[in-house]
Amino acid sequence: MDVLVIVKLKSSYEAWYELFADDGENRTKICNENRTLVGKADNSTALVTLFDVDMAAMGAMMSDPEFHKMTENYVEEHIPYTLTPIKPPA
């Protein structure tokens, strides 16, 4: 499954991105990290697109107290959405 996560930031995008970039090894456990896309939407929002996500592993990671501790100074809220590719019009 493919997932878009809207990340509402407490910190600057740059501070959050440094934390995000340093956590790539953990993401390899839940998705195809080589395909991960990340970008700044505005001053208080980041967008993360994850591909081939193991939803049970992602749920476990996002509910882990250590994950909350790691992100508490950077993230106000993670808002995940599933993505479904659409076929081009015929």
GROMACS elastic network, one bead per residue, 0.5 to 0.9 nm:
[ bonds ]
;  ai    aj funct       b0    kb
    1    50     6  0.85960   500
    1    51     6  0.65357   500
    1    52     6  0.50740   500
    1    53     6  0.52026   500
    1    54     6  0.72599   500
    1    55     6  0.74928   500
    1    82     6  0.70764   500
    1    83     6  0.73450   500
    1    84     6  0.79758   500
    2    31     6  0.87922   500
    2    49     6  0.73889   500
    2    50     6  0.57157   500
    2    52     6  0.55694   500
    2    53     6  0.59154   500
    2    81     6  0.85913   500
    2    82     6  0.58536   500
    2    83     6  0.52182   500
    2    84     6  0.70589   500
    2    85     6  0.88425   500
    3    48     6  0.81259   500
    3    49     6  0.57302   500
    3    50     6  0.51310   500
    3    51     6  0.64422   500
    3    52     6  0.83447   500
    3    53     6  0.70812   500
    3    80     6  0.66358   500
    3    81     6  0.55629   500
    3    83     6  0.54369   500
    3    84     6  0.87690   500
    4    47     6  0.70093   500
    4    48     6  0.56671   500
    4    50     6  0.63299   500
    4    51     6  0.88343   500
    4    79     6  0.82554   500
    4    80     6  0.57294   500
    4    81     6  0.51359   500
    4    82     6  0.62156   500
    4    83     6  0.66799   500
    5    46     6  0.82476   500
    5    47     6  0.58868   500
    5    48     6  0.50788   500
    5    49     6  0.63355   500
    5    50     6  0.79897   500
    5    78     6  0.63337   500
    5    79     6  0.54093   500
    5    81     6  0.61711   500
    5    82     6  0.86296   500
    6    45     6  0.68716   500
    6    46     6  0.60540   500
    6    48     6  0.65712   500
    6    49     6  0.88704   500
    6    77     6  0.81470   500
    6    78     6  0.58778   500
    6    80     6  0.62757   500
    6    81     6  0.81368   500
    7    44     6  0.82733   500
    7    45     6  0.55390   500
    7    46     6  0.50027   500
    7    47     6  0.61163   500
    7    48     6  0.75707   500
    7    75     6  0.67676   500
    7    76     6  0.76323   500
    7    77     6  0.59771   500
    7    79     6  0.63356   500
    7    80     6  0.85139   500
    8    44     6  0.59153   500
    8    46     6  0.67185   500
    8    47     6  0.89755   500
    8    74     6  0.87987   500
    8    75     6  0.59404   500
    8    76     6  0.53460   500
    8    77     6  0.51020   500
    8    78     6  0.63843   500
    8    79     6  0.79343   500
    9    12     6  0.70010   500
    9    13     6  0.71403   500
    9    16     6  0.76032   500
    9    43     6  0.81903   500
    9    45     6  0.56327   500
    9    46     6  0.72789   500
    9    73     6  0.88888   500
    9    74     6  0.58276   500
    9    76     6  0.54019   500
    9    77     6  0.72153   500
    9    78     6  0.89042   500
   10    13     6  0.88323   500
   10    16     6  0.86989   500
   10    44     6  0.70568   500
   10    72     6  0.84965   500
   10    73     6  0.66066   500
   10    75     6  0.51803   500
   10    76     6  0.55016   500
   10    77     6  0.88333   500
   11    14     6  0.81707   500
   11    15     6  0.63837   500
   11    16     6  0.64104   500
   11    44     6  0.76839   500
   11    73     6  0.69040   500
   11    75     6  0.70383   500
   11    76     6  0.88421   500
   12    15     6  0.53205   500
   12    16     6  0.63225   500
   12    17     6  0.85263   500
   12    43     6  0.69790   500
   12    44     6  0.71068   500
   12    74     6  0.77666   500
   13    16     6  0.51238   500
   13    17     6  0.58710   500
   13    18     6  0.86014   500
   13    39     6  0.89921   500
   13    40     6  0.67554   500
   13    42     6  0.84784   500
   13    43     6  0.66476   500
   13    44     6  0.70019   500
   13    45     6  0.74223   500
   13    46     6  0.69542   500
   13    74     6  0.87143   500
   14    17     6  0.50290   500
   14    18     6  0.62897   500
   14    19     6  0.88529   500
   15    18     6  0.53629   500
   15    19     6  0.67104   500
   15    20     6  0.88476   500
   15    74     6  0.75263   500
   16    19     6  0.52047   500
   16    20     6  0.61596   500
   16    21     6  0.86353   500
   16    46     6  0.87874   500
   16    71     6  0.83631   500
   16    73     6  0.89819   500
   16    74     6  0.57118   500
   16    75     6  0.77448   500
   17    21     6  0.58869   500
   17    22     6  0.84098   500
   17    38     6  0.87036   500
   17    39     6  0.88388   500
   17    46     6  0.86591   500
   18    21     6  0.51962   500
   18    22     6  0.62237   500
   18    23     6  0.87923   500
   19    22     6  0.52492   500
   19    23     6  0.64608   500
   19    70     6  0.85118   500
   19    71     6  0.81756   500
   19    74     6  0.85659   500
   20    23     6  0.52670   500
   20    24     6  0.70369   500
   21    24     6  0.58381   500
   22    25     6  0.77805   500
   23    26     6  0.55945   500
   23    27     6  0.66994   500
   24    27     6  0.50397   500
   24    28     6  0.64410   500
   24    33     6  0.69811   500
   25    28     6  0.53198   500
   25    29     6  0.73117   500
   25    33     6  0.83157   500
   26    29     6  0.55597   500
   26    30     6  0.74545   500
   26    61     6  0.87889   500
   27    30     6  0.53164   500
   27    31     6  0.60403   500
   27    32     6  0.78689   500
   27    33     6  0.61644   500
   27    58     6  0.86151   500
   28    31     6  0.54707   500
   28    32     6  0.61273   500
   28    33     6  0.52315   500
   28    34     6  0.84348   500
   29    32     6  0.83394   500
   29    33     6  0.86159   500
   29    54     6  0.82801   500
   29    57     6  0.74355   500
   29    58     6  0.85518   500
   30    33     6  0.83109   500
   30    50     6  0.89834   500
   30    52     6  0.81808   500
   30    53     6  0.56146   500
   30    54     6  0.51825   500
   30    55     6  0.74692   500
   30    56     6  0.84305   500
   30    57     6  0.55044   500
   30    58     6  0.56154   500
   30    61     6  0.83248   500
   31    34     6  0.87111   500
   31    35     6  0.85972   500
   31    36     6  0.81414   500
   31    50     6  0.64086   500
   31    51     6  0.58880   500
   31    52     6  0.52978   500
   31    54     6  0.61938   500
   31    55     6  0.88672   500
   31    57     6  0.88944   500
   31    58     6  0.82737   500
   32    35     6  0.57780   500
   32    36     6  0.68600   500
   32    50     6  0.71884   500
   32    51     6  0.56738   500
   32    52     6  0.57299   500
   32    53     6  0.70597   500
   33    36     6  0.50721   500
   33    37     6  0.87737   500
   33    50     6  0.73982   500
   33    51     6  0.76754   500
   34    37     6  0.87733   500
   34    51     6  0.89204   500
   35    49     6  0.83687   500
   35    50     6  0.70428   500
   35    51     6  0.63305   500
   35    52     6  0.89033   500
   36    48     6  0.72209   500
   36    49     6  0.57231   500
   36    51     6  0.65168   500
   37    47     6  0.80189   500
   37    48     6  0.57104   500
   37    49     6  0.50189   500
   37    50     6  0.67998   500
   37    51     6  0.89197   500
   38    46     6  0.72028   500
   38    47     6  0.55971   500
   38    49     6  0.63577   500
   38    50     6  0.88319   500
   39    45     6  0.88836   500
   39    46     6  0.57335   500
   39    47     6  0.53601   500
   39    48     6  0.67208   500
   40    43     6  0.73873   500
   40    44     6  0.83834   500
   40    45     6  0.63040   500
   40    47     6  0.62888   500
   41    44     6  0.77780   500
   41    45     6  0.53703   500
   41    46     6  0.53607   500
   41    47     6  0.63954   500
   42    45     6  0.52654   500
   42    46     6  0.71414   500
   43    46     6  0.82955   500
   49    83     6  0.89994   500
   50    53     6  0.65028   500
   53    56     6  0.87268   500
   53    57     6  0.81500   500
   53    58     6  0.72316   500
   54    57     6  0.53774   500
   54    58     6  0.61694   500
   54    59     6  0.86798   500
   55    59     6  0.60384   500
   55    60     6  0.85291   500
   56    59     6  0.51265   500
   56    60     6  0.62008   500
   56    61     6  0.86448   500
   57    60     6  0.50783   500
   57    61     6  0.61329   500
   57    62     6  0.86169   500
   58    61     6  0.50747   500
   58    62     6  0.60862   500
   58    63     6  0.85365   500
   59    62     6  0.52320   500
   59    63     6  0.61339   500
   59    64     6  0.85345   500
   60    63     6  0.52922   500
   60    64     6  0.60861   500
   61    64     6  0.51825   500
   61    65     6  0.87079   500
   61    66     6  0.86589   500
   61    67     6  0.66593   500
   62    65     6  0.82679   500
   62    67     6  0.62927   500
   62    68     6  0.74207   500
   62    78     6  0.89264   500
   63    66     6  0.86274   500
   63    67     6  0.72510   500
   63    68     6  0.74396   500
   64    67     6  0.53028   500
   64    68     6  0.66087   500
   64    69     6  0.88043   500
   65    68     6  0.50312   500
   65    69     6  0.60984   500
   65    70     6  0.85718   500
   66    70     6  0.60611   500
   66    71     6  0.86277   500
   67    70     6  0.50736   500
   67    71     6  0.62205   500
   67    72     6  0.83660   500
   68    71     6  0.52589   500
   68    72     6  0.55939   500
   68    75     6  0.89502   500
   69    72     6  0.53565   500
   69    73     6  0.81291   500
   70    73     6  0.76259   500
   70    74     6  0.83385   500
   71    74     6  0.52504   500
   71    75     6  0.56169   500
   71    76     6  0.86046   500
   72    75     6  0.57177   500
   72    76     6  0.72662   500
   73    76     6  0.81007   500
   75    78     6  0.73154   500
   86    89     6  0.88776   500
   87    90     6  0.83719   500
